[in-house]
Amino acid sequence: MNWASNNLNRRSALVALTALSAPAVSSVADELSASKAGDQFDLPALIRRARSSVLLVGTFGETDSPRFMFRGTGFVAARGNLVITNSHVLPEAGALAGGRRLVVQSATGSSGRWVLREVEVLKLDRERDLVLLKVLGDALLPLPLAGEQVAQEGKAIAILGFPVGGALGFSLVTHRGIISSIAPIALPQSAAHALNEKSIRKLREGSFNILQLDATAYPGNSGGPVLDLETGAVVGVLNMVLIKGSRESALTHPTGISYAIPVDLVAKLLARPD
């Protein structure tokens, strides 16, 4: 389980939970028009349609035990062969030696059978805890991304992911909540001796907003989509949880306060030339 501290965190109470062409595919949004009930989508219908788009992210090694090592959640975005997750979900340097590979697993068919797919890293933004992966092989069904102005305080949301990983048998789990606050968070300051053209450019970018959620999340939810229940679209990427006491208390005594990277930063990563 990945308990690495997120480099966005500037406060000791926050810890991290543990970007091409492809065939044209429809998105989950194309299937949701009949699922709206009043001001919100029918949540069971939304979960059914999003299930194949929310992925297990981890490593696979023929000689490992278990062969698949779960590291976090991801979701399909854009053209169907692109996956978004947190950068802290990636394995540590050197962990992919000895034939070990970075992979995702997607649930397919009515049985929800897990299919393993190899991925490669396309774009990395560690400062904002985001990474864009490319899935090798056939395209998957992408989740729709919300516009920049969709996320608002008080919006009803749902978090989809795999809390505590395999302890629940890799079953997709949904938690409901609201966006309780949208607040700026500053980029880490570089030491003076480490300043270069790249770090100066990042400092000039200043702070960016992060979503505070009144919703319970656990290790394993990292990288999962935060869905707006009014639009059915992704408004954020879960990446942190507020804890009290030890890290283990996130399981036994969750605070119900989580944090997510806004989806506009995902859109910028998708559009960024690399």
ABEGO torsion letter per residue (X at the ends): XBABBBAABABAABBBBXXXBBBBBBBAAAAAAAABBEABBBAAAAAAAAAAABBBBBBBBAABOBABBBAEBBBBBEAGABBBBBAAABBBBGAABGGBBBBBBBBBEAAGBBBBBBBBBABBBAAAGBBBBBBBEBBBBBBBBBBAAABBBGBBBBBBEBBGEAAAGGBBBBBBBBBABBBBBBBBBBBAAABBAAAAAAAAAEBBBBBBBBBBBBBGABGBBBBBAAAGBBABBBABBBBBEBAAAAAABBAGBBBBBBAAAAAAAAABBX
